[in-house]
Amino acid sequence: MNTEALKESILTNGKFTFSRSSGPGGQNVNKVSTKVRLTVAINLLEGLTSQERETLLTYTSKFLVSSEFLQVTVEDSRSQHRNREIALMRMLNEIKKAVVIPKKRRPSTPSKAAKERRLIEKKELRAKKRLRGKVDPDF
């Protein structure tokens, strides 16, 4: 995956929409549209291989909209410019996370020494619990 080409592709093919944001800002919140929504079509992304694009289309995420668009909404900052940068970074991170193929887990088995330790601990615990039993009155 070519990150720079992907970033340029998002900037050219992505659509930024702005609206009024909630949260801190006082009266300024009612005047300035700082909330940013970045939407980009997956098939327009450049810098991805065809296999990465297929993986991205089948990826299930809260950012995937209608199985062909990725959408990120940011209202973290009071600045529209800063929210645009955050949206772009979140989009890149989500794409990177989606195209990584996880390694298959190989189950491990405990060593012989670990099995021995476990059995010894079980015997000690069993002996301790036996002492908690009823006392024989014949003594």
PLY file of the C-alpha trace (Angstrom):
ply
format ascii 1.0
element vertex 139
property float x
property float y
property float z
element edge 138
property int vertex1
property int vertex2
end_header
0.00 0.00 0.00
1.38 3.37 -1.04
0.43 5.76 1.79
1.25 9.00 -0.02
-0.72 8.01 -3.12
-3.59 6.93 -0.89
-3.55 10.26 0.97
-3.57 12.21 -2.30
-6.37 10.02 -3.60
-8.47 10.69 -0.50
-7.89 14.43 -0.83
-8.83 14.52 -4.53
-11.69 11.98 -4.53
-13.01 12.51 -1.01
-15.89 14.83 -0.26
-15.67 17.08 2.78
-18.94 18.38 4.20
-19.17 20.78 7.09
-21.86 21.45 9.64
-22.29 23.02 13.04
-20.67 21.07 15.79
-21.82 20.36 19.32
-19.64 20.60 22.39
-17.42 23.38 23.75
-17.10 26.74 22.04
-19.74 28.93 23.61
-21.63 31.21 21.24
-19.09 30.44 18.52
-20.65 26.96 18.13
-23.83 28.53 16.81
-21.99 30.51 14.11
-19.17 28.37 12.75
-19.41 25.05 10.90
-16.50 23.11 12.41
-17.86 19.56 12.25
-16.26 17.67 9.35
-17.61 14.63 7.51
-15.23 12.99 5.02
-16.73 10.51 2.56
-14.78 8.64 -0.11
-15.75 5.87 -2.54
-13.59 2.78 -2.08
-13.34 2.09 -5.82
-11.79 5.57 -6.37
-8.95 5.03 -3.90
-5.55 4.87 -5.55
-2.48 3.29 -4.01
-4.30 0.08 -3.11
-3.86 -3.27 -4.80
-6.96 -5.05 -6.07
-6.71 -7.56 -3.21
-6.52 -4.73 -0.64
-9.54 -3.08 -2.25
-11.51 -6.34 -2.05
-10.51 -6.74 1.59
-11.66 -3.19 2.26
-15.04 -3.83 0.59
-15.68 -6.88 2.77
-14.38 -5.16 5.91
-17.03 -4.47 8.52
-16.53 -1.23 10.38
-18.49 1.67 11.76
-16.82 3.76 9.03
-18.16 1.66 6.15
-21.34 3.11 4.64
-23.47 1.20 2.09
-20.60 -1.24 1.36
-18.88 1.11 -1.11
-18.16 4.30 0.82
-15.97 5.04 3.82
-17.15 7.90 6.00
-15.49 9.60 8.97
-17.11 12.29 11.13
-14.96 14.50 13.39
-15.96 17.25 15.79
-13.05 17.00 18.23
-11.58 20.45 17.77
-13.03 23.95 17.63
-11.13 24.49 14.39
-12.48 23.28 11.06
-8.93 23.03 9.70
-7.81 20.81 12.57
-10.92 18.62 12.23
-10.11 18.14 8.52
-6.63 16.91 9.41
-8.01 14.56 12.08
-10.59 13.18 9.62
-7.89 12.50 7.03
-5.69 10.73 9.61
-8.59 8.61 10.88
-9.50 7.62 7.34
-5.90 6.58 6.59
-5.62 4.64 9.85
-8.90 2.83 9.23
-7.82 1.83 5.72
-4.45 0.61 7.01
-6.15 -1.40 9.74
-8.60 -2.93 7.26
-6.07 -4.18 4.71
-3.78 -5.92 7.23
-4.28 -9.67 7.12
-3.97 -11.09 10.64
-1.59 -13.97 11.25
-3.15 -17.33 12.00
-2.84 -18.39 15.60
-0.87 -21.53 16.23
-2.06 -23.18 19.43
0.70 -23.87 21.91
0.99 -26.70 24.43
2.27 -26.32 27.98
5.75 -27.65 28.69
6.38 -30.72 30.81
7.65 -28.55 33.69
4.52 -26.38 33.54
2.30 -29.47 33.73
4.28 -30.73 36.76
3.95 -27.32 38.52
0.22 -27.28 37.90
-0.21 -30.78 39.36
1.87 -29.89 42.44
-0.21 -26.74 43.00
-3.41 -28.78 42.68
-2.17 -31.31 45.26
-1.24 -28.53 47.69
-4.63 -26.88 47.29
-6.39 -30.22 47.75
-4.47 -30.85 51.00
-5.33 -27.37 52.29
-9.01 -27.85 51.57
-9.03 -31.26 53.27
-7.90 -29.56 56.48
-11.02 -27.38 56.32
-13.26 -30.43 56.60
-15.24 -31.60 59.64
-13.29 -32.58 62.72
-13.64 -36.21 63.81
-15.09 -36.22 67.38
-13.49 -39.64 68.24
-10.07 -38.06 68.84
0 1
1 2
2 3
3 4
4 5
5 6
6 7
7 8
8 9
9 10
10 11
11 12
12 13
13 14
14 15
15 16
16 17
17 18
18 19
19 20
20 21
21 22
22 23
23 24
24 25
25 26
26 27
27 28
28 29
29 30
30 31
31 32
32 33
33 34
34 35
35 36
36 37
37 38
38 39
39 40
40 41
41 42
42 43
43 44
44 45
45 46
46 47
47 48
48 49
49 50
50 51
51 52
52 53
53 54
54 55
55 56
56 57
57 58
58 59
59 60
60 61
61 62
62 63
63 64
64 65
65 66
66 67
67 68
68 69
69 70
70 71
71 72
72 73
73 74
74 75
75 76
76 77
77 78
78 79
79 80
80 81
81 82
82 83
83 84
84 85
85 86
86 87
87 88
88 89
89 90
90 91
91 92
92 93
93 94
94 95
95 96
96 97
97 98
98 99
99 100
100 101
101 102
102 103
103 104
104 105
105 106
106 107
107 108
108 109
109 110
110 111
111 112
112 113
113 114
114 115
115 116
116 117
117 118
118 119
119 120
120 121
121 122
122 123
123 124
124 125
125 126
126 127
127 128
128 129
129 130
130 131
131 132
132 133
133 134
134 135
135 136
136 137
137 138
